[in-house]
Amino acid sequence: MSAMPSAPTRPARPMWVVSVVDDAEHAVTRDDMAAGIASGSGTYRALCRATVIPPSMTEPPRGRCPYCRAVLRLAATP
Ligand SMILES: [Zn+2]
């Protein structure tokens, strides 16, 4: 009776976070988000290994990072 089946290789529901570095949304796992919060640096490690520096939350995103999307696509491929 599993409510949420998931493949072990796919990062569990990454969060898309806009970075001021390239104005793209990057995929950040919950673990990396927690690590960023715990470090107090205000930065997060994206799936593509970019360092994400979030802007004001009122800024609209300008497209998702193609590298994070590629990592997620590869992880979803059997
Ligand atoms: Zn990325």
PDB file of the backbone (N, CA, C, O) and the ligand in Angstrom, with CONECT records:
HET     ZN  A 101       1
ATOM      1  N   MET A   1       0.830  -1.196   0.000  1.00  0.00           N
ATOM      2  CA  MET A   1       0.000   0.000   0.000  1.00  0.00           C
ATOM      3  C   MET A   1       0.865   1.247   0.000  1.00  0.00           C
ATOM      4  O   MET A   1       0.828   2.044   0.937  1.00  0.00           O
ATOM      5  N   SER A   2       1.633   1.405  -1.046  1.00  0.00           N
ATOM      6  CA  SER A   2       2.462   2.596  -1.156  1.00  0.00           C
ATOM      7  C   SER A   2       1.684   3.715  -1.824  1.00  0.00           C
ATOM      8  O   SER A   2       1.162   3.547  -2.926  1.00  0.00           O
ATOM      9  N   ALA A   3       1.609   4.844  -1.162  1.00  0.00           N
ATOM     10  CA  ALA A   3       0.841   5.967  -1.697  1.00  0.00           C
ATOM     11  C   ALA A   3       1.595   6.681  -2.804  1.00  0.00           C
ATOM     12  O   ALA A   3       0.987   7.179  -3.752  1.00  0.00           O
ATOM     13  N   MET A   4       2.940   6.734  -2.688  1.00  0.00           N
ATOM     14  CA  MET A   4       3.723   7.468  -3.671  1.00  0.00           C
ATOM     15  C   MET A   4       4.877   6.625  -4.202  1.00  0.00           C
ATOM     16  O   MET A   4       5.989   6.704  -3.681  1.00  0.00           O
ATOM     17  N   PRO A   5       4.628   5.826  -5.224  1.00  0.00           N
ATOM     18  CA  PRO A   5       5.718   5.037  -5.802  1.00  0.00           C
ATOM     19  C   PRO A   5       6.733   5.939  -6.479  1.00  0.00           C
ATOM     20  O   PRO A   5       6.359   6.921  -7.120  1.00  0.00           O
ATOM     21  N   SER A   6       8.012   5.618  -6.344  1.00  0.00           N
ATOM     22  CA  SER A   6       9.033   6.433  -7.009  1.00  0.00           C
ATOM     23  C   SER A   6      10.233   5.570  -7.365  1.00  0.00           C
ATOM     24  O   SER A   6      10.580   4.632  -6.648  1.00  0.00           O
ATOM     25  N   ALA A   7      10.855   5.905  -8.480  1.00  0.00           N
ATOM     26  CA  ALA A   7      12.059   5.203  -8.893  1.00  0.00           C
ATOM     27  C   ALA A   7      13.212   5.651  -8.000  1.00  0.00           C
ATOM     28  O   ALA A   7      13.338   6.840  -7.704  1.00  0.00           O
ATOM     29  N   PRO A   8      14.053   4.717  -7.568  1.00  0.00           N
ATOM     30  CA  PRO A   8      15.133   5.057  -6.648  1.00  0.00           C
ATOM     31  C   PRO A   8      16.186   5.989  -7.237  1.00  0.00           C
ATOM     32  O   PRO A   8      16.852   6.709  -6.493  1.00  0.00           O
ATOM     33  N   THR A   9      16.349   5.988  -8.557  1.00  0.00           N
ATOM     34  CA  THR A   9      17.397   6.800  -9.158  1.00  0.00           C
ATOM     35  C   THR A   9      16.967   8.244  -9.392  1.00  0.00           C
ATOM     36  O   THR A   9      17.812   9.120  -9.571  1.00  0.00           O
ATOM     37  N   ARG A  10      15.672   8.496  -9.391  1.00  0.00           N
ATOM     38  CA  ARG A  10      15.187   9.846  -9.671  1.00  0.00           C
ATOM     39  C   ARG A  10      15.159  10.664  -8.386  1.00  0.00           C
ATOM     40  O   ARG A  10      14.616  10.214  -7.377  1.00  0.00           O
ATOM     41  N   PRO A  11      15.747  11.876  -8.413  1.00  0.00           N
ATOM     42  CA  PRO A  11      15.674  12.727  -7.226  1.00  0.00           C
ATOM     43  C   PRO A  11      14.220  13.001  -6.872  1.00  0.00           C
ATOM     44  O   PRO A  11      13.416  13.342  -7.740  1.00  0.00           O
ATOM     45  N   ALA A  12      13.887  12.850  -5.594  1.00  0.00           N
ATOM     46  CA  ALA A  12      12.510  13.012  -5.157  1.00  0.00           C
ATOM     47  C   ALA A  12      12.045  14.452  -5.318  1.00  0.00           C
ATOM     48  O   ALA A  12      12.506  15.354  -4.619  1.00  0.00           O
ATOM     49  N   ARG A  13      11.135  14.642  -6.239  1.00  0.00           N
ATOM     50  CA  ARG A  13      10.482  15.929  -6.432  1.00  0.00           C
ATOM     51  C   ARG A  13      11.378  17.138  -6.201  1.00  0.00           C
ATOM     52  O   ARG A  13      11.249  17.812  -5.179  1.00  0.00           O
ATOM     53  N   PRO A  14      12.273  17.420  -7.120  1.00  0.00           N
ATOM     54  CA  PRO A  14      13.133  18.597  -6.935  1.00  0.00           C
ATOM     55  C   PRO A  14      12.302  19.873  -6.970  1.00  0.00           C
ATOM     56  O   PRO A  14      11.227  19.919  -7.569  1.00  0.00           O
ATOM     57  N   MET A  15      12.812  20.889  -6.327  1.00  0.00           N
ATOM     58  CA  MET A  15      12.161  22.188  -6.364  1.00  0.00           C
ATOM     59  C   MET A  15      12.870  23.012  -7.431  1.00  0.00           C
ATOM     60  O   MET A  15      14.091  22.943  -7.565  1.00  0.00           O
ATOM     61  N   TRP A  16      12.112  23.782  -8.182  1.00  0.00           N
ATOM     62  CA  TRP A  16      12.713  24.647  -9.203  1.00  0.00           C
ATOM     63  C   TRP A  16      12.942  26.002  -8.579  1.00  0.00           C
ATOM     64  O   TRP A  16      12.006  26.664  -8.130  1.00  0.00           O
ATOM     65  N   VAL A  17      14.217  26.416  -8.556  1.00  0.00           N
ATOM     66  CA  VAL A  17      14.587  27.668  -7.906  1.00  0.00           C
ATOM     67  C   VAL A  17      15.295  28.571  -8.915  1.00  0.00           C
ATOM     68  O   VAL A  17      16.244  28.147  -9.574  1.00  0.00           O
ATOM     69  N   VAL A  18      14.842  29.790  -9.030  1.00  0.00           N
ATOM     70  CA  VAL A  18      15.463  30.753  -9.942  1.00  0.00           C
ATOM     71  C   VAL A  18      16.791  31.208  -9.348  1.00  0.00           C
ATOM     72  O   VAL A  18      16.897  31.447  -8.145  1.00  0.00           O
ATOM     73  N   SER A  19      17.800  31.325 -10.203  1.00  0.00           N
ATOM     74  CA  SER A  19      19.097  31.835  -9.763  1.00  0.00           C
ATOM     75  C   SER A  19      19.383  33.175 -10.428  1.00  0.00           C
ATOM     76  O   SER A  19      19.138  33.345 -11.622  1.00  0.00           O
ATOM     77  N   VAL A  20      19.896  34.115  -9.666  1.00  0.00           N
ATOM     78  CA  VAL A  20      20.254  35.411 -10.243  1.00  0.00           C
ATOM     79  C   VAL A  20      21.495  35.299 -11.127  1.00  0.00           C
ATOM     80  O   VAL A  20      21.805  36.208 -11.897  1.00  0.00           O
ATOM     81  N   VAL A  21      22.201  34.172 -11.009  1.00  0.00           N
ATOM     82  CA  VAL A  21      23.425  33.999 -11.788  1.00  0.00           C
ATOM     83  C   VAL A  21      23.118  33.950 -13.284  1.00  0.00           C
ATOM     84  O   VAL A  21      23.801  34.589 -14.085  1.00  0.00           O
ATOM     85  N   ASP A  22      22.083  33.186 -13.656  1.00  0.00           N
ATOM     86  CA  ASP A  22      21.751  33.075 -15.083  1.00  0.00           C
ATOM     87  C   ASP A  22      20.260  33.282 -15.367  1.00  0.00           C
ATOM     88  O   ASP A  22      19.805  33.077 -16.493  1.00  0.00           O
ATOM     89  N   ASP A  23      19.501  33.690 -14.342  1.00  0.00           N
ATOM     90  CA  ASP A  23      18.072  33.951 -14.490  1.00  0.00           C
ATOM     91  C   ASP A  23      17.275  32.721 -14.917  1.00  0.00           C
ATOM     92  O   ASP A  23      16.147  32.848 -15.394  1.00  0.00           O
ATOM     93  N   ALA A  24      17.854  31.530 -14.750  1.00  0.00           N
ATOM     94  CA  ALA A  24      17.144  30.303 -15.103  1.00  0.00           C
ATOM     95  C   ALA A  24      16.663  29.619 -13.827  1.00  0.00           C
ATOM     96  O   ALA A  24      17.203  29.857 -12.747  1.00  0.00           O
ATOM     97  N   GLU A  25      15.648  28.771 -13.958  1.00  0.00           N
ATOM     98  CA  GLU A  25      15.197  27.942 -12.850  1.00  0.00           C
ATOM     99  C   GLU A  25      16.040  26.677 -12.840  1.00  0.00           C
ATOM    100  O   GLU A  25      16.172  26.011 -13.866  1.00  0.00           O
ATOM    101  N   HIS A  26      16.606  26.344 -11.698  1.00  0.00           N
ATOM    102  CA  HIS A  26      17.388  25.118 -11.560  1.00  0.00           C
ATOM    103  C   HIS A  26      16.669  24.171 -10.625  1.00  0.00           C
ATOM    104  O   HIS A  26      15.962  24.588  -9.707  1.00  0.00           O
ATOM    105  N   ALA A  27      16.863  22.878 -10.878  1.00  0.00           N
ATOM    106  CA  ALA A  27      16.257  21.851 -10.034  1.00  0.00           C
ATOM    107  C   ALA A  27      17.149  21.614  -8.814  1.00  0.00           C
ATOM    108  O   ALA A  27      18.334  21.308  -8.950  1.00  0.00           O
ATOM    109  N   VAL A  28      16.567  21.758  -7.622  1.00  0.00           N
ATOM    110  CA  VAL A  28      17.289  21.546  -6.367  1.00  0.00           C
ATOM    111  C   VAL A  28      16.553  20.472  -5.571  1.00  0.00           C
ATOM    112  O   VAL A  28      15.351  20.578  -5.330  1.00  0.00           O
ATOM    113  N   THR A  29      17.288  19.442  -5.169  1.00  0.00           N
ATOM    114  CA  THR A  29      16.656  18.383  -4.387  1.00  0.00           C
ATOM    115  C   THR A  29      16.355  18.883  -2.977  1.00  0.00           C
ATOM    116  O   THR A  29      16.909  19.890  -2.534  1.00  0.00           O
ATOM    117  N   ARG A  30      15.486  18.183  -2.287  1.00  0.00           N
ATOM    118  CA  ARG A  30      15.148  18.569  -0.912  1.00  0.00           C
ATOM    119  C   ARG A  30      16.380  18.512  -0.021  1.00  0.00           C
ATOM    120  O   ARG A  30      16.554  19.355   0.859  1.00  0.00           O
ATOM    121  N   ASP A  31      17.235  17.517  -0.248  1.00  0.00           N
ATOM    122  CA  ASP A  31      18.451  17.391   0.556  1.00  0.00           C
ATOM    123  C   ASP A  31      19.377  18.589   0.349  1.00  0.00           C
ATOM    124  O   ASP A  31      19.929  19.139   1.301  1.00  0.00           O
ATOM    125  N   ASP A  32      19.535  18.984  -0.929  1.00  0.00           N
ATOM    126  CA  ASP A  32      20.409  20.124  -1.213  1.00  0.00           C
ATOM    127  C   ASP A  32      19.780  21.428  -0.731  1.00  0.00           C
ATOM    128  O   ASP A  32      20.488  22.350  -0.325  1.00  0.00           O
ATOM    129  N   MET A  33      18.453  21.504  -0.775  1.00  0.00           N
ATOM    130  CA  MET A  33      17.775  22.684  -0.248  1.00  0.00           C
ATOM    131  C   MET A  33      17.997  22.769   1.264  1.00  0.00           C
ATOM    132  O   MET A  33      18.290  23.836   1.804  1.00  0.00           O
ATOM    133  N   ALA A  34      17.852  21.629   1.932  1.00  0.00           N
ATOM    134  CA  ALA A  34      18.056  21.598   3.383  1.00  0.00           C
ATOM    135  C   ALA A  34      19.500  21.941   3.739  1.00  0.00           C
ATOM    136  O   ALA A  34      19.758  22.635   4.723  1.00  0.00           O
ATOM    137  N   ALA A  35      20.440  21.447   2.928  1.00  0.00           N
ATOM    138  CA  ALA A  35      21.863  21.734   3.176  1.00  0.00           C
ATOM    139  C   ALA A  35      22.138  23.226   3.008  1.00  0.00           C
ATOM    140  O   ALA A  35      22.901  23.811   3.777  1.00  0.00           O
ATOM    141  N   GLY A  36      21.516  23.839   2.006  1.00  0.00           N
ATOM    142  CA  GLY A  36      21.705  25.269   1.771  1.00  0.00           C
ATOM    143  C   GLY A  36      21.141  26.100   2.907  1.00  0.00           C
ATOM    144  O   GLY A  36      21.745  27.082   3.338  1.00  0.00           O
ATOM    145  N   ILE A  37      19.971  25.692   3.387  1.00  0.00           N
ATOM    146  CA  ILE A  37      19.340  26.401   4.504  1.00  0.00           C
ATOM    147  C   ILE A  37      20.196  26.235   5.762  1.00  0.00           C
ATOM    148  O   ILE A  37      20.424  27.194   6.500  1.00  0.00           O
ATOM    149  N   ALA A  38      20.665  25.009   5.995  1.00  0.00           N
ATOM    150  CA  ALA A  38      21.461  24.729   7.193  1.00  0.00           C
ATOM    151  C   ALA A  38      22.789  25.481   7.179  1.00  0.00           C
ATOM    152  O   ALA A  38      23.285  25.886   8.230  1.00  0.00           O
ATOM    153  N   SER A  39      23.364  25.667   5.994  1.00  0.00           N
ATOM    154  CA  SER A  39      24.664  26.337   5.903  1.00  0.00           C
ATOM    155  C   SER A  39      24.542  27.843   6.149  1.00  0.00           C
ATOM    156  O   SER A  39      25.510  28.504   6.526  1.00  0.00           O
ATOM    157  N   GLY A  40      23.341  28.369   5.930  1.00  0.00           N
ATOM    158  CA  GLY A  40      23.141  29.798   6.145  1.00  0.00           C
ATOM    159  C   GLY A  40      23.732  30.658   5.042  1.00  0.00           C
ATOM    160  O   GLY A  40      23.757  31.884   5.153  1.00  0.00           O
ATOM    161  N   SER A  41      24.211  30.020   3.971  1.00  0.00           N
ATOM    162  CA  SER A  41      24.841  30.770   2.887  1.00  0.00           C
ATOM    163  C   SER A  41      23.819  31.416   1.954  1.00  0.00           C
ATOM    164  O   SER A  41      24.124  32.382   1.254  1.00  0.00           O
ATOM    165  N   GLY A  42      22.607  30.869   1.954  1.00  0.00           N
ATOM    166  CA  GLY A  42      21.581  31.403   1.058  1.00  0.00           C
ATOM    167  C   GLY A  42      21.750  30.922  -0.369  1.00  0.00           C
ATOM    168  O   GLY A  42      21.090  31.420  -1.281  1.00  0.00           O
ATOM    169  N   THR A  43      22.645  29.939  -0.568  1.00  0.00           N
ATOM    170  CA  THR A  43      22.839  29.377  -1.894  1.00  0.00           C
ATOM    171  C   THR A  43      22.540  27.886  -1.853  1.00  0.00           C
ATOM    172  O   THR A  43      22.593  27.254  -0.797  1.00  0.00           O
ATOM    173  N   TYR A  44      22.229  27.340  -3.010  1.00  0.00           N
ATOM    174  CA  TYR A  44      21.848  25.936  -3.099  1.00  0.00           C
ATOM    175  C   TYR A  44      22.548  25.273  -4.273  1.00  0.00           C
ATOM    176  O   TYR A  44      22.849  25.926  -5.272  1.00  0.00           O
ATOM    177  N   ARG A  45      22.807  23.973  -4.153  1.00  0.00           N
ATOM    178  CA  ARG A  45      23.463  23.218  -5.211  1.00  0.00           C
ATOM    179  C   ARG A  45      22.382  22.583  -6.094  1.00  0.00           C
ATOM    180  O   ARG A  45      21.548  21.815  -5.616  1.00  0.00           O
ATOM    181  N   ALA A  46      22.411  22.918  -7.390  1.00  0.00           N
ATOM    182  CA  ALA A  46      21.432  22.379  -8.329  1.00  0.00           C
ATOM    183  C   ALA A  46      21.871  21.021  -8.850  1.00  0.00           C
ATOM    184  O   ALA A  46      23.021  20.618  -8.679  1.00  0.00           O
ATOM    185  N   LEU A  47      20.946  20.325  -9.483  1.00  0.00           N
ATOM    186  CA  LEU A  47      21.256  19.015 -10.055  1.00  0.00           C
ATOM    187  C   LEU A  47      22.380  19.109 -11.077  1.00  0.00           C
ATOM    188  O   LEU A  47      23.165  18.172 -11.223  1.00  0.00           O
ATOM    189  N   CYS A  48      22.463  20.241 -11.790  1.00  0.00           N
ATOM    190  CA  CYS A  48      23.510  20.429 -12.802  1.00  0.00           C
ATOM    191  C   CYS A  48      24.812  20.911 -12.167  1.00  0.00           C
ATOM    192  O   CYS A  48      25.772  21.216 -12.874  1.00  0.00           O
ATOM    193  N   ARG A  49      24.849  20.982 -10.830  1.00  0.00           N
ATOM    194  CA  ARG A  49      26.015  21.399 -10.043  1.00  0.00           C
ATOM    195  C   ARG A  49      26.221  22.908 -10.038  1.00  0.00           C
ATOM    196  O   ARG A  49      27.226  23.390  -9.517  1.00  0.00           O
ATOM    197  N   ALA A  50      25.296  23.652 -10.604  1.00  0.00           N
ATOM    198  CA  ALA A  50      25.394  25.103 -10.540  1.00  0.00           C
ATOM    199  C   ALA A  50      25.077  25.542  -9.110  1.00  0.00           C
ATOM    200  O   ALA A  50      24.312  24.883  -8.406  1.00  0.00           O
ATOM    201  N   THR A  51      25.666  26.646  -8.695  1.00  0.00           N
ATOM    202  CA  THR A  51      25.319  27.248  -7.416  1.00  0.00           C
ATOM    203  C   THR A  51      24.171  28.216  -7.658  1.00  0.00           C
ATOM    204  O   THR A  51      24.301  29.180  -8.412  1.00  0.00           O
ATOM    205  N   VAL A  52      23.057  27.947  -7.015  1.00  0.00           N
ATOM    206  CA  VAL A  52      21.851  28.744  -7.196  1.00  0.00           C
ATOM    207  C   VAL A  52      21.794  29.833  -6.135  1.00  0.00           C
ATOM    208  O   VAL A  52      21.871  29.559  -4.937  1.00  0.00           O
ATOM    209  N   ILE A  53      21.658  31.065  -6.593  1.00  0.00           N
ATOM    210  CA  ILE A  53      21.487  32.198  -5.692  1.00  0.00           C
ATOM    211  C   ILE A  53      20.100  32.761  -5.967  1.00  0.00           C
ATOM    212  O   ILE A  53      19.903  33.433  -6.980  1.00  0.00           O
ATOM    213  N   PRO A  54      19.135  32.503  -5.086  1.00  0.00           N
ATOM    214  CA  PRO A  54      17.759  32.926  -5.349  1.00  0.00           C
ATOM    215  C   PRO A  54      17.608  34.447  -5.278  1.00  0.00           C
ATOM    216  O   PRO A  54      18.179  35.093  -4.400  1.00  0.00           O
ATOM    217  N   PRO A  55      16.840  35.009  -6.204  1.00  0.00           N
ATOM    218  CA  PRO A  55      16.544  36.437  -6.164  1.00  0.00           C
ATOM    219  C   PRO A  55      15.341  36.688  -5.273  1.00  0.00           C
ATOM    220  O   PRO A  55      14.890  35.795  -4.556  1.00  0.00           O
ATOM    221  N   SER A  56      14.839  37.873  -5.320  1.00  0.00           N
ATOM    222  CA  SER A  56      13.578  38.174  -4.660  1.00  0.00           C
ATOM    223  C   SER A  56      12.518  37.210  -5.181  1.00  0.00           C
ATOM    224  O   SER A  56      12.471  36.919  -6.376  1.00  0.00           O
ATOM    225  N   MET A  57      11.673  36.718  -4.291  1.00  0.00           N
ATOM    226  CA  MET A  57      10.651  35.756  -4.694  1.00  0.00           C
ATOM    227  C   MET A  57       9.592  36.380  -5.607  1.00  0.00           C
ATOM    228  O   MET A  57       8.744  35.669  -6.145  1.00  0.00           O
ATOM    229  N   THR A  58       9.637  37.688  -5.780  1.00  0.00           N
ATOM    230  CA  THR A  58       8.661  38.327  -6.660  1.00  0.00           C
ATOM    231  C   THR A  58       9.120  38.363  -8.103  1.00  0.00           C
ATOM    232  O   THR A  58       8.350  38.722  -8.995  1.00  0.00           O
ATOM    233  N   GLU A  59      10.399  37.983  -8.343  1.00  0.00           N
ATOM    234  CA  GLU A  59      10.916  37.960  -9.702  1.00  0.00           C
ATOM    235  C   GLU A  59      10.326  36.784 -10.472  1.00  0.00           C
ATOM    236  O   GLU A  59      10.347  35.659  -9.973  1.00  0.00           O
ATOM    237  N   PRO A  60       9.803  37.013 -11.671  1.00  0.00           N
ATOM    238  CA  PRO A  60       9.312  35.893 -12.477  1.00  0.00           C
ATOM    239  C   PRO A  60      10.474  35.126 -13.094  1.00  0.00           C
ATOM    240  O   PRO A  60      11.482  35.734 -13.454  1.00  0.00           O
ATOM    241  N   PRO A  61      10.360  33.808 -13.225  1.00  0.00           N
ATOM    242  CA  PRO A  61      11.427  33.016 -13.840  1.00  0.00           C
ATOM    243  C   PRO A  61      11.509  33.279 -15.339  1.00  0.00           C
ATOM    244  O   PRO A  61      10.539  33.712 -15.961  1.00  0.00           O
ATOM    245  N   ARG A  62      12.668  33.012 -15.900  1.00  0.00           N
ATOM    246  CA  ARG A  62      12.853  33.221 -17.331  1.00  0.00           C
ATOM    247  C   ARG A  62      13.235  31.912 -18.029  1.00  0.00           C
ATOM    248  O   ARG A  62      14.077  31.901 -18.927  1.00  0.00           O
ATOM    249  N   GLY A  63      12.622  30.836 -17.616  1.00  0.00           N
ATOM    250  CA  GLY A  63      12.883  29.553 -18.263  1.00  0.00           C
ATOM    251  C   GLY A  63      13.698  28.643 -17.384  1.00  0.00           C
ATOM    252  O   GLY A  63      14.533  29.095 -16.601  1.00  0.00           O
ATOM    253  N   ARG A  64      13.448  27.351 -17.519  1.00  0.00           N
ATOM    254  CA  ARG A  64      14.149  26.377 -16.685  1.00  0.00           C
ATOM    255  C   ARG A  64      15.491  26.013 -17.281  1.00  0.00           C
ATOM    256  O   ARG A  64      15.674  26.024 -18.498  1.00  0.00           O
ATOM    257  N   CYS A  65      16.429  25.688 -16.399  1.00  0.00           N
ATOM    258  CA  CYS A  65      17.788  25.322 -16.793  1.00  0.00           C
ATOM    259  C   CYS A  65      17.756  24.046 -17.642  1.00  0.00           C
ATOM    260  O   CYS A  65      17.214  23.027 -17.214  1.00  0.00           O
ATOM    261  N   PRO A  66      18.332  24.104 -18.833  1.00  0.00           N
ATOM    262  CA  PRO A  66      18.330  22.926 -19.704  1.00  0.00           C
ATOM    263  C   PRO A  66      19.167  21.781 -19.147  1.00  0.00           C
ATOM    264  O   PRO A  66      18.906  20.619 -19.458  1.00  0.00           O
ATOM    265  N   TYR A  67      20.167  22.093 -18.328  1.00  0.00           N
ATOM    266  CA  TYR A  67      21.030  21.042 -17.774  1.00  0.00           C
ATOM    267  C   TYR A  67      20.312  20.282 -16.669  1.00  0.00           C
ATOM    268  O   TYR A  67      20.394  19.056 -16.594  1.00  0.00           O
ATOM    269  N   CYS A  68      19.602  21.018 -15.806  1.00  0.00           N
ATOM    270  CA  CYS A  68      18.808  20.340 -14.774  1.00  0.00           C
ATOM    271  C   CYS A  68      17.734  19.471 -15.432  1.00  0.00           C
ATOM    272  O   CYS A  68      17.472  18.349 -14.999  1.00  0.00           O
ATOM    273  N   ARG A  69      17.123  20.009 -16.483  1.00  0.00           N
ATOM    274  CA  ARG A  69      16.095  19.238 -17.186  1.00  0.00           C
ATOM    275  C   ARG A  69      16.698  17.973 -17.775  1.00  0.00           C
ATOM    276  O   ARG A  69      16.070  16.914 -17.752  1.00  0.00           O
ATOM    277  N   ALA A  70      17.905  18.076 -18.298  1.00  0.00           N
ATOM    278  CA  ALA A  70      18.576  16.915 -18.881  1.00  0.00           C
ATOM    279  C   ALA A  70      18.884  15.879 -17.809  1.00  0.00           C
ATOM    280  O   ALA A  70      18.720  14.680 -18.033  1.00  0.00           O
ATOM    281  N   VAL A  71      19.337  16.348 -16.628  1.00  0.00           N
ATOM    282  CA  VAL A  71      19.646  15.420 -15.530  1.00  0.00           C
ATOM    283  C   VAL A  71      18.379  14.672 -15.128  1.00  0.00           C
ATOM    284  O   VAL A  71      18.404  13.457 -14.927  1.00  0.00           O
ATOM    285  N   LEU A  72      17.261  15.411 -15.009  1.00  0.00           N
ATOM    286  CA  LEU A  72      16.007  14.782 -14.623  1.00  0.00           C
ATOM    287  C   LEU A  72      15.525  13.812 -15.697  1.00  0.00           C
ATOM    288  O   LEU A  72      14.994  12.746 -15.387  1.00  0.00           O
ATOM    289  N   ARG A  73      15.716  14.191 -16.968  1.00  0.00           N
ATOM    290  CA  ARG A  73      15.277  13.341 -18.076  1.00  0.00           C
ATOM    291  C   ARG A  73      16.087  12.049 -18.066  1.00  0.00           C
ATOM    292  O   ARG A  73      15.532  10.968 -18.262  1.00  0.00           O
ATOM    293  N   LEU A  74      17.404  12.154 -17.838  1.00  0.00           N
ATOM    294  CA  LEU A  74      18.257  10.966 -17.793  1.00  0.00           C
ATOM    295  C   LEU A  74      17.893  10.085 -16.607  1.00  0.00           C
ATOM    296  O   LEU A  74      17.890   8.858 -16.714  1.00  0.00           O
ATOM    297  N   ALA A  75      17.581  10.723 -15.460  1.00  0.00           N
ATOM    298  CA  ALA A  75      17.231   9.959 -14.271  1.00  0.00           C
ATOM    299  C   ALA A  75      15.924   9.217 -14.459  1.00  0.00           C
ATOM    300  O   ALA A  75      15.712   8.165 -13.857  1.00  0.00           O
ATOM    301  N   ALA A  76      15.040   9.761 -15.298  1.00  0.00           N
ATOM    302  CA  ALA A  76      13.728   9.139 -15.514  1.00  0.00           C
ATOM    303  C   ALA A  76      13.800   8.037 -16.554  1.00  0.00           C
ATOM    304  O   ALA A  76      12.878   7.230 -16.673  1.00  0.00           O
ATOM    305  N   THR A  77      14.901   7.996 -17.315  1.00  0.00           N
ATOM    306  CA  THR A  77      15.057   6.978 -18.346  1.00  0.00           C
ATOM    307  C   THR A  77      15.531   5.670 -17.712  1.00  0.00           C
ATOM    308  O   THR A  77      16.524   5.651 -16.984  1.00  0.00           O
ATOM    309  N   PRO A  78      14.817   4.579 -17.991  1.00  0.00           N
ATOM    310  CA  PRO A  78      15.207   3.290 -17.400  1.00  0.00           C
ATOM    311  C   PRO A  78      16.582   2.825 -17.881  1.00  0.00           C
ATOM    312  O   PRO A  78      17.050   1.761 -17.475  1.00  0.00           O
TER     313      PRO A  78
HETATM  314 ZN    ZN A 101      20.656  23.707 -13.552  1.00  0.00          ZN2+
END
